[in-house]
Amino acid sequence: MRWAPLIPAGSVLDLACGGGRHARYLGALGYSVTAVDRDPQVLESARFIRADLEDGSPWPLAGERFAGIVVANYLHRPLYPLLMDALSPGGVLIYETFMLGNERYGRPSNPAFLLRPGELWDAFHGLQIIAFEQGSAVQPRPAQVQRLCALRP
């Protein structure tokens, strides 16, 4: 919510949307939203694409560009370059997920699904970093997280 106003007018991608809370929020702000997840969803405020992003299938959004991309509580490192390519010039990437240290709070606890310190900063160094945070979060539950808001020049 804090960084959503930085997204220029246009279409937004909510990647691995889960229940669609970000898609609904961004749709209410007036964005045209595309939501992607492997589990079927019914989202009145978004175009929904059912896709398993980890099964080796082709990227379901080939050739599409977005003014904003939101990824929350999801990590699949091979998608980093695809996200960079899908972000329009002037577009904003908002990414938040769990990092090492989260295992003491519960799931996810597998290091394969936890960011290393500074990983989002390093992964998206080609973008202009607006904000980067890492460490303890207390809401909505205790966790170790990284957050990145970045602009594609």
Secondary structure, 3 states (H helix, E strand, C coil): CCCHHHCCCCEEEEECCCCCHHHHHHHHCCCEEEEEECCCCCCCCEEEEECCCCCCCCCCCCCCCEEEEEEECCCCHHHHHHHHHHEEEEEEEEEEEEECCHHHCCCCCCHHHCECCCHHHHHCCCCEEEEEEEEEECCCCCEEEEEEEEECC
